[in-house]
Amino acid sequence: MDNVKVFILSSQSLFRQGVTLSLTNSDGVEIAGAADVSEDVLPELESLLPDVVVVDIDAPGDSGLKLARRIRQLVPNIGVVVFTSNPTDDQLFLAIKAQASAYLAKDITGEQLVDVVRRTANGEHPINESLTVRPKVAEQVLRDFQDMSLGKGAEVIIAPVTPREREILTYMVQGYLNKQIAFALKISEQTVKNHVTSILRKLNANARTQAVVEAIRQGLVTLP
């Protein structure tokens, strides 16, 4: 299996060095590069195509979150993990809107960072788990997507969600990974991936987080 390629973006050289040290000591992870938080790095990311980009959003203003959003818009296949020294509900909401795959505090351990990077490279969205422990953010995201869907009503669903897909959605709301869902339902991980792809299409969602909140909004599943 190929190594997970990670690119690090931070205005603080010490932070870049710390993340680099944590990741280079782990098997199967390699550093593709590191740079300051600036849109000047976008052409390099397009060329290198790392699996995961770690973005320090403690940069002045909201330049870190803006850059995270630009990366996702430019190269949707890149997973974006954002770091902050002061996690807040408002910032988490903005990270979700920027389609970040994970939202982390800077006091996490190196082992936790490696785990999140690997999960993100695998197409997972650990940021979904924040919705189950921060109900205010979940409500805010629901309202936001509801505003985006005004006028669509029930037509948001292109085709009926099957009982199996509803079952998988229930696990997705709880933050389960594809592998965990497969184990719980005694089906293959590829089958789970196929169902998730179908769910995204039916809910007119371009990310797992959006599918989760849209499913909650439409009453297909509920928060645990």
BAFI-3210 file (N, C-alpha, C; in Angstrom, 3 decimals, decimal comma, padded with zeros to 6 digits):
// residues 224
n [1|2|3|4|5|6|7|8|9|10|11|12|13|14|15|16|17|18|19|20|21|22|23|24|25|26|27|28|29|30|31|32|33|34|35|36|37|38|39|40|41|42|43|44|45|46|47|48|49|50|51|52|53|54|55|56|57|58|59|60|61|62|63|64|65|66|67|68|69|70|71|72|73|74|75|76|77|78|79|80|81|82|83|84|85|86|87|88|89|90|91|92|93|94|95|96|97|98|99|100|101|102|103|104|105|106|107|108|109|110|111|112|113|114|115|116|117|118|119|120|121|122|123|124|125|126|127|128|129|130|131|132|133|134|135|136|137|138|139|140|141|142|143|144|145|146|147|148|149|150|151|152|153|154|155|156|157|158|159|160|161|162|163|164|165|166|167|168|169|170|171|172|173|174|175|176|177|178|179|180|181|182|183|184|185|186|187|188|189|190|191|192|193|194|195|196|197|198|199|200|201|202|203|204|205|206|207|208|209|210|211|212|213|214|215|216|217|218|219|220|221|222|223|224]
n.u [000,851|000,513|002,286|000,750|000,515|001,342|000,781|001,837|000,536|001,205|001,587|003,416|006,586|007,488|005,244|004,889|007,222|006,766|004,472|005,500|007,497|005,915|004,525|006,437|007,589|005,917|004,820|004,058|003,347|004,207|005,912|004,928|005,489|005,831|004,584|003,938|000,797|-000,848|-002,313|-000,579|000,486|-001,191|-000,829|001,329|000,195|-001,679|000,040|001,570|-000,408|-001,144|-002,366|-003,516|-003,962|-002,717|-003,913|-003,162|-005,272|-004,941|-003,898|-003,586|-006,680|-009,186|-007,747|-006,705|-008,945|-010,177|-008,272|-008,383|-010,947|-010,552|-008,713|-010,261|-012,151|-010,594|-009,102|-010,868|-010,414|-008,456|-007,977|-008,728|-007,364|-007,948|-006,362|-006,530|-005,818|-007,691|-010,501|-013,833|-017,446|-018,442|-016,250|-015,927|-018,280|-017,758|-015,595|-016,821|-018,469|-016,486|-015,851|-013,970|-012,252|-011,565|-011,432|-009,307|-007,890|-004,905|-003,717|-003,764|-002,526|000,414|-000,163|-002,953|-003,148|-001,912|-003,742|-006,069|-005,173|-004,707|-007,298|-008,601|-007,257|-008,278|-010,724|-012,576|-014,553|-013,812|-014,738|-017,461|-018,115|-018,091|-020,567|-022,219|-021,512|-021,691|-024,398|-025,447|-023,967|-024,679|-027,382|-027,088|-025,777|-027,743|-029,769|-028,473|-028,098|-030,751|-031,673|-030,313|-031,697|-034,223|-037,377|-037,022|-037,913|-039,359|-038,310|-035,614|-034,573|-033,605|-034,153|-035,890|-034,616|-033,204|-034,051|-031,627|-029,781|-030,739|-030,156|-027,369|-026,963|-027,717|-025,551|-023,575|-024,279|-023,489|-020,817|-019,383|-016,812|-016,348|-015,294|-016,018|-018,775|-019,169|-018,302|-020,194|-022,562|-021,989|-021,114|-019,242|-016,558|-016,398|-018,996|-020,291|-019,123|-020,230|-022,925|-022,788|-021,999|-024,315|-026,131|-025,160|-025,708|-028,514|-029,311|-028,475|-025,942|-022,557|-020,672|-019,953|-020,661|-022,583|-024,531|-025,265|-026,373|-028,451|-029,983|-030,803|-032,264|-034,381|-035,625|-034,916|-033,087|-032,088|-030,339|-028,146]
n.v [-001,196|002,229|004,988|007,409|010,625|013,712|017,183|020,130|023,100|026,107|029,173|029,203|028,165|026,421|024,883|023,577|022,031|020,413|018,898|017,626|016,045|014,341|012,894|011,768|009,813|007,713|004,674|004,265|006,855|009,865|012,996|015,358|017,976|021,376|024,585|028,155|029,646|030,425|031,377|031,112|028,618|026,906|026,105|024,330|022,333|021,345|020,182|018,300|016,774|015,753|013,349|014,236|017,428|019,357|022,047|024,904|026,878|029,063|031,271|034,803|036,602|035,013|033,503|030,907|029,166|030,055|029,283|026,530|026,020|026,810|024,913|022,565|023,223|023,448|021,052|018,525|015,900|015,901|015,446|017,550|018,567|020,526|022,601|024,056|026,307|027,116|025,780|026,348|026,490|028,105|028,263|025,593|025,191|026,802|025,400|023,020|024,027|024,727|022,309|020,726|017,752|017,018|018,445|019,704|020,109|021,713|020,414|017,682|014,280|012,855|010,290|010,398|012,282|010,950|008,854|010,257|011,426|009,155|008,088|010,166|010,125|007,789|008,481|009,084|011,117|012,467|014,747|014,606|013,360|015,331|016,470|014,916|015,422|018,084|019,554|022,122|023,049|021,138|021,774|024,318|023,748|022,201|024,143|025,806|024,204|023,745|026,270|026,497|024,674|025,602|025,664|023,322|021,161|017,973|017,069|017,045|014,547|012,338|009,707|007,102|006,395|003,370|000,691|-000,474|001,562|003,549|002,354|002,353|005,102|005,682|004,680|006,329|008,816|008,446|008,623|006,446|004,644|003,482|000,878|000,069|000,137|-001,844|-004,084|-004,105|-004,585|-006,872|-006,980|-006,336|-003,911|-002,544|-002,771|-001,140|001,322|001,609|001,908|004,309|006,092|006,002|007,078|009,723|010,663|010,449|012,195|014,524|015,472|016,535|015,660|013,600|014,748|016,667|014,947|013,595|015,643|016,460|014,164|014,032|016,390|015,776|013,876|011,232|009,966|010,228|012,292|010,639]
n.w [000,000|-000,813|000,687|002,863|001,785|003,113|003,411|004,997|006,346|007,821|009,591|011,533|012,119|014,073|014,656|012,211|012,222|014,444|013,730|011,500|012,709|014,299|012,374|010,632|012,123|011,940|010,491|007,047|006,469|004,895|004,500|002,253|001,853|003,134|004,112|004,354|005,392|002,733|-000,365|-002,381|-002,375|-003,654|-006,462|-006,121|-004,555|-006,353|-008,143|-006,627|-005,396|-002,667|-000,231|002,111|003,585|006,133|007,893|009,634|011,353|012,937|011,844|011,034|011,055|009,112|007,372|007,289|007,322|004,998|003,121|003,459|002,461|-000,216|-001,076|-000,983|-002,907|-005,189|-005,430|-004,897|-004,047|-002,144|001,291|004,017|007,018|009,766|012,196|015,439|018,142|019,886|020,188|019,114|019,005|016,940|015,216|014,544|013,119|010,877|009,857|009,084|007,075|005,304|004,360|005,635|006,598|009,141|012,428|014,682|017,966|019,081|021,164|020,963|020,899|019,317|018,375|018,100|016,081|013,920|013,590|012,795|010,417|008,833|008,714|007,391|004,927|004,055|003,233|005,148|007,474|010,168|011,399|011,490|013,861|015,723|015,652|017,184|019,778|020,087|020,116|019,571|017,418|015,547|015,207|014,109|011,708|010,504|010,171|008,374|006,065|005,597|004,896|002,492|001,050|000,668|-000,866|-002,184|-000,681|-000,249|-002,566|-002,496|-002,107|-004,503|-005,123|-003,345|-000,077|000,799|003,144|004,076|003,482|005,162|007,557|007,451|007,427|010,042|011,477|010,408|011,448|014,037|013,793|012,853|011,128|007,736|007,799|010,369|010,190|008,306|009,759|011,834|010,446|009,151|006,472|003,423|003,321|000,914|000,000|001,841|001,136|-001,411|-000,776|000,683|-001,320|-002,892|-001,051|-000,773|-003,328|-003,456|-001,450|-002,426|-001,723|-001,251|000,452|003,318|005,777|005,052|004,057|006,374|008,029|006,382|006,242|008,905|009,025|007,319|008,739|008,477|010,066|013,529|015,936|018,177]
ca.u [000,000|001,296|002,295|-000,138|001,310|000,769|001,369|001,554|000,437|001,123|002,411|004,373|007,556|007,564|004,111|005,203|008,242|006,160|003,623|006,414|008,133|004,903|004,106|007,545|007,902|004,859|004,895|003,022|003,052|005,358|005,667|005,079|005,983|005,323|004,652|003,159|-000,616|-000,962|-002,848|000,541|000,848|-002,184|-000,264|002,170|-000,693|-002,222|001,095|001,958|-001,604|-001,035|-003,617|-004,055|-003,312|-002,949|-003,960|-003,220|-006,202|-004,653|-003,311|-004,339|-007,986|-009,689|-007,019|-006,545|-010,204|-010,380|-007,382|-008,937|-012,067|-010,014|-008,106|-011,346|-012,775|-009,648|-008,773|-011,805|-009,950|-007,533|-008,600|-008,188|-007,443|-007,643|-005,892|-006,730|-005,409|-008,845|-011,713|-015,119|-018,556|-018,530|-015,166|-016,253|-019,305|-017,093|-014,775|-017,745|-018,863|-015,329|-015,732|-012,811|-012,509|-011,363|-011,221|-008,548|-007,208|-003,459|-003,185|-003,916|-001,267|000,900|-000,897|-004,280|-002,958|-001,656|-005,002|-006,970|-004,603|-004,963|-008,736|-008,923|-006,735|-009,155|-012,005|-013,482|-014,732|-013,900|-015,434|-018,856|-018,300|-018,296|-021,988|-022,905|-021,151|-021,957|-025,729|-025,699|-023,373|-025,522|-028,575|-026,683|-025,527|-029,049|-030,443|-027,761|-028,445|-032,169|-031,783|-029,827|-032,634|-035,567|-038,012|-036,849|-038,773|-039,098|-037,645|-034,165|-034,263|-033,814|-034,762|-036,109|-033,524|-033,576|-033,878|-030,210|-029,134|-031,158|-029,392|-025,999|-027,029|-027,758|-024,169|-022,831|-024,588|-022,727|-019,398|-018,728|-016,050|-016,866|-014,861|-016,806|-020,135|-019,110|-018,220|-021,465|-023,626|-021,491|-021,013|-017,901|-016,331|-016,728|-020,462|-020,619|-018,729|-021,224|-024,146|-022,530|-022,053|-025,728|-026,754|-024,761|-026,442|-029,941|-029,521|-027,916|-024,868|-021,220|-019,779|-020,652|-021,247|-023,808|-025,515|-025,730|-027,280|-029,644|-030,785|-031,422|-033,275|-035,542|-036,233|-034,558|-032,416|-032,058|-029,099|-028,196]
ca.v [000,000|003,456|005,842|008,566|011,840|014,814|018,521|020,905|024,546|026,875|030,381|029,003|027,134|025,439|023,976|022,733|021,079|019,459|017,980|016,819|015,057|013,364|012,053|011,033|008,666|006,720|003,877|004,484|008,283|010,647|014,427|015,793|019,342|022,275|025,971|029,138|029,704|031,390|030,783|030,875|027,209|026,115|025,403|023,227|021,260|020,747|019,384|017,194|015,998|014,975|012,735|015,032|018,695|019,838|023,503|025,624|027,987|030,148|032,363|036,052|036,645|033,670|033,073|029,462|028,548|030,395|028,445|025,175|025,978|026,899|023,615|021,619|023,600|023,252|019,621|017,900|014,599|016,093|015,592|018,699|018,509|021,852|022,645|025,318|026,297|027,519|025,262|026,951|026,020|028,918|027,893|024,253|025,374|027,311|024,313|022,121|024,698|024,699|020,901|020,077|016,364|016,898|019,704|019,231|021,030|021,512|019,651|016,249|013,546|012,450|009,086|010,822|012,952|009,920|008,144|011,116|011,563|007,906|007,995|011,164|009,611|006,683|009,028|009,295|012,504|012,476|015,951|014,250|012,955|016,537|016,806|014,152|015,948|019,521|019,688|023,474|023,113|020,310|022,561|025,416|023,167|021,828|025,365|026,315|023,389|023,932|027,518|026,229|023,776|026,187|025,538|021,972|020,273|016,539|016,748|016,937|013,144|011,974|008,383|006,712|005,767|002,002|000,360|-000,687|002,870|004,228|001,709|002,864|006,499|005,684|004,523|007,514|009,882|008,164|008,800|005,189|004,541|002,462|-000,435|-000,261|-000,145|-003,155|-005,090|-004,142|-005,122|-008,125|-006,852|-005,899|-002,471|-002,014|-002,642|000,065|002,462|001,733|002,460|005,710|006,835|006,106|007,999|011,082|011,040|010,585|013,349|015,696|015,923|016,334|015,221|012,798|015,629|017,237|013,871|013,325|016,693|016,459|013,023|014,427|017,418|015,169|012,909|009,850|009,458|011,216|012,337|009,712]
ca.w [000,000|-000,892|001,862|002,890|001,595|003,893|003,232|006,209|006,140|009,060|009,639|012,616|011,742|015,147|014,479|011,050|012,637|015,374|012,963|010,680|013,579|014,716|011,248|010,018|012,975|011,770|009,273|006,046|006,321|004,460|004,361|000,861|001,851|004,169|003,655|005,088|005,017|001,643|-001,588|-003,298|-002,335|-004,380|-007,628|-005,662|-004,129|-007,579|-008,763|-005,762|-005,063|-001,425|000,218|003,211|003,887|007,493|007,847|010,903|011,135|013,870|011,076|011,203|010,408|008,817|006,166|007,302|006,894|003,586|002,330|003,517|001,512|-001,583|-001,393|-001,261|-004,168|-006,279|-005,540|-003,950|-003,554|-001,018|002,596|004,744|008,478|010,286|013,576|016,131|019,551|020,689|019,539|019,468|018,187|015,730|014,306|014,050|012,091|009,670|009,332|008,395|005,827|004,405|003,982|006,257|007,000|010,584|013,159|015,826|018,866|019,003|022,302|020,763|020,893|018,002|017,969|017,636|014,798|012,904|013,369|012,022|009,070|008,103|008,451|006,369|003,665|003,685|002,800|006,274|007,915|011,636|011,866|011,728|015,245|016,535|015,669|018,225|021,099|020,091|019,519|019,066|016,083|014,682|014,891|013,226|010,387|009,966|009,711|007,212|004,905|005,351|004,145|001,137|000,380|000,611|-002,174|-002,713|000,079|-000,336|-003,829|-002,274|-002,315|-005,904|-005,089|-001,946|000,656|001,130|004,570|004,362|003,475|006,394|008,619|007,342|007,860|011,505|011,933|009,993|012,408|015,253|013,507|012,525|009,891|006,830|008,272|011,554|009,723|007,655|010,815|012,564|009,587|008,573|005,021|003,057|003,362|-000,409|-000,056|002,597|000,307|-002,483|-000,175|001,029|-002,584|-003,249|-000,093|-001,139|-004,545|-003,165|-000,588|-003,111|-000,847|-001,816|001,523|004,324|006,790|004,508|003,981|007,739|008,514|005,533|006,680|010,172|008,724|006,681|009,636|008,133|011,268|014,604|016,698|019,323]
c.u [000,884|001,226|001,267|000,732|000,606|001,528|000,914|001,578|000,264|002,019|003,480|005,315|007,651|006,434|004,375|006,207|007,657|005,299|004,478|007,044|007,147|004,575|005,233|007,970|006,898|005,013|003,752|002,630|004,322|004,963|005,949|005,632|005,370|005,503|003,831|001,702|-000,794|-001,502|-001,760|000,902|-000,086|-001,624|000,598|001,309|-001,320|-001,216|001,433|000,812|-001,408|-002,388|-004,322|-003,261|-003,712|-002,853|-004,108|-004,099|-006,061|-003,992|-004,164|-005,656|-008,526|-009,004|-006,849|-007,788|-010,492|-009,517|-007,875|-010,074|-011,564|-009,391|-009,183|-012,035|-011,892|-009,337|-009,632|-011,324|-008,968|-008,340|-007,934|-008,448|-007,049|-007,317|-006,154|-006,252|-006,579|-010,142|-012,978|-016,194|-018,634|-017,465|-015,403|-017,286|-018,681|-016,215|-015,634|-018,169|-017,718|-015,041|-014,426|-013,195|-012,376|-011,036|-010,588|-007,997|-005,716|-002,885|-003,387|-002,536|-000,843|000,164|-002,279|-004,182|-002,763|-002,951|-005,946|-006,472|-004,893|-006,438|-009,151|-008,454|-007,601|-010,541|-013,004|-013,535|-014,907|-014,650|-016,911|-019,120|-018,547|-019,771|-022,724|-022,606|-021,369|-023,290|-026,022|-025,140|-024,214|-026,764|-028,244|-026,433|-026,842|-029,779|-029,806|-028,125|-029,928|-032,397|-031,354|-030,845|-034,042|-036,143|-037,890|-037,764|-038,366|-038,354|-036,140|-033,729|-034,606|-034,517|-034,916|-034,866|-033,986|-033,409|-032,408|-029,465|-029,508|-030,384|-027,952|-025,944|-027,026|-026,358|-023,327|-023,049|-023,771|-021,218|-018,654|-017,945|-016,668|-016,534|-015,692|-018,249|-020,182|-019,089|-019,560|-022,573|-023,244|-021,559|-019,614|-017,785|-016,663|-018,233|-020,912|-020,300|-019,741|-022,517|-023,966|-022,586|-023,503|-026,453|-026,427|-025,548|-027,907|-030,245|-028,935|-026,803|-023,516|-020,201|-020,606|-021,339|-022,564|-024,898|-026,112|-026,742|-028,545|-030,566|-031,498|-032,541|-034,550|-036,190|-035,921|-033,858|-032,463|-030,699|-029,206|-028,268]
c.v [001,243|004,231|006,955|009,816|013,022|016,112|019,368|022,400|025,249|028,096|030,270|027,856|026,041|024,421|023,031|021,654|019,999|018,435|017,063|015,707|013,957|012,388|011,225|009,839|007,535|005,983|004,229|005,926|009,000|012,107|014,842|017,201|020,146|023,706|026,859|029,071|030,813|030,684|030,570|029,396|026,347|025,422|024,210|022,050|020,562|019,825|018,142|016,229|015,126|014,369|013,601|016,329|019,113|021,357|024,082|026,856|029,077|031,327|033,623|036,055|035,244|033,108|031,559|028,748|028,846|029,517|026,998|025,024|025,982|025,572|022,606|021,937|023,245|021,781|018,853|016,582|014,709|016,234|016,715|018,543|019,878|021,769|024,019|025,194|026,626|027,061|025,949|026,378|026,786|028,514|026,498|024,340|025,853|026,235|023,309|022,735|024,699|023,283|020,278|018,668|016,181|018,265|019,334|020,370|020,707|020,721|018,148|015,582|013,214|011,233|009,438|011,488|011,929|009,182|008,967|011,275|010,314|007,749|008,967|010,697|008,477|007,161|009,256|010,776|012,523|013,686|015,660|013,942|014,154|016,885|016,089|014,683|017,452|019,795|021,071|023,637|022,306|021,082|023,687|024,911|022,781|023,047|025,883|025,529|023,505|025,203|027,312|025,433|024,343|026,076|024,146|020,981|018,829|016,165|016,683|015,496|012,778|010,627|007,981|006,071|004,382|001,747|000,163|000,643|003,671|003,666|002,231|004,322|006,600|005,541|005,741|008,660|009,704|008,256|007,525|005,313|003,458|001,058|-000,877|-000,597|-001,535|-004,271|-005,246|-004,819|-006,439|-008,117|-006,331|-004,379|-001,838|-001,834|-001,399|001,308|002,689|002,344|003,948|006,574|007,047|007,095|009,446|011,554|011,319|011,814|014,627|016,326|015,652|015,935|014,463|013,672|016,205|016,177|013,584|014,375|016,761|015,305|013,330|015,434|016,810|014,091|011,467|009,173|010,568|011,202|011,402|010,468]
c.w [000,000|000,420|001,731|002,805|002,259|003,612|004,411|005,913|007,486|008,953|010,722|012,269|012,807|015,033|013,312|011,440|013,549|014,662|012,110|011,507|013,972|013,593|010,660|010,858|012,831|010,445|008,335|005,843|005,889|004,286|002,911|000,773|002,978|003,691|004,580|004,618|003,989|000,407|-002,633|-003,372|-003,187|-005,626|-007,236|-005,220|-005,326|-008,236|-007,942|-005,470|-003,812|-001,069|001,259|003,338|005,297|007,470|009,253|010,699|012,195|013,170|011,262|010,428|010,230|007,574|006,120|006,823|005,424|002,693|002,324|002,520|000,065|-002,004|-001,772|-002,583|-005,355|-006,517|-004,531|-003,369|-002,387|000,274|003,363|006,238|009,018|011,774|014,171|017,572|020,466|020,031|020,045|018,562|016,868|014,710|013,730|012,936|010,781|009,041|008,564|007,066|004,813|003,915|004,477|006,683|008,506|011,173|014,488|016,663|018,855|020,175|022,148|020,741|019,458|017,479|017,444|016,269|013,681|012,568|012,496|010,591|008,242|007,766|007,357|004,995|003,141|003,266|003,908|006,647|009,438|012,182|012,131|013,191|016,158|016,646|016,793|019,623|021,197|019,405|018,965|017,655|015,107|014,259|013,913|011,810|009,727|009,413|008,436|005,963|004,572|004,546|002,694|000,335|000,284|-000,803|-002,756|-002,008|-000,059|-001,603|-003,690|-002,484|-003,747|-005,990|-003,627|-001,335|001,084|002,625|004,942|004,415|004,715|007,586|008,634|007,771|009,386|012,093|011,574|010,971|013,689|015,027|013,179|011,212|009,020|007,320|009,475|011,177|009,102|008,695|011,534|011,761|008,922|007,045|004,699|003,128|002,014|-000,570|000,693|001,774|-000,805|-001,961|000,149|-000,226|-003,025|-002,345|-000,451|-002,356|-004,239|-002,311|-001,178|-002,282|-001,504|-000,758|002,562|005,364|006,299|004,421|005,357|008,190|007,667|005,914|007,994|009,906|008,157|007,549|009,322|009,299|012,310|015,271|017,882|020,638]
res [m|d|n|v|k|v|f|i|l|s|s|q|s|l|f|r|q|g|v|t|l|s|l|t|n|s|d|g|v|e|i|a|g|a|a|d|v|s|e|d|v|l|p|e|l|e|s|l|l|p|d|v|v|v|v|d|i|d|a|p|g|d|s|g|l|k|l|a|r|r|i|r|q|l|v|p|n|i|g|v|v|v|f|t|s|n|p|t|d|d|q|l|f|l|a|i|k|a|q|a|s|a|y|l|a|k|d|i|t|g|e|q|l|v|d|v|v|r|r|t|a|n|g|e|h|p|i|n|e|s|l|t|v|r|p|k|v|a|e|q|v|l|r|d|f|q|d|m|s|l|g|k|g|a|e|v|i|i|a|p|v|t|p|r|e|r|e|i|l|t|y|m|v|q|g|y|l|n|k|q|i|a|f|a|l|k|i|s|e|q|t|v|k|n|h|v|t|s|i|l|r|k|l|n|a|n|a|r|t|q|a|v|v|e|a|i|r|q|g|l|v|t|l|p]
***
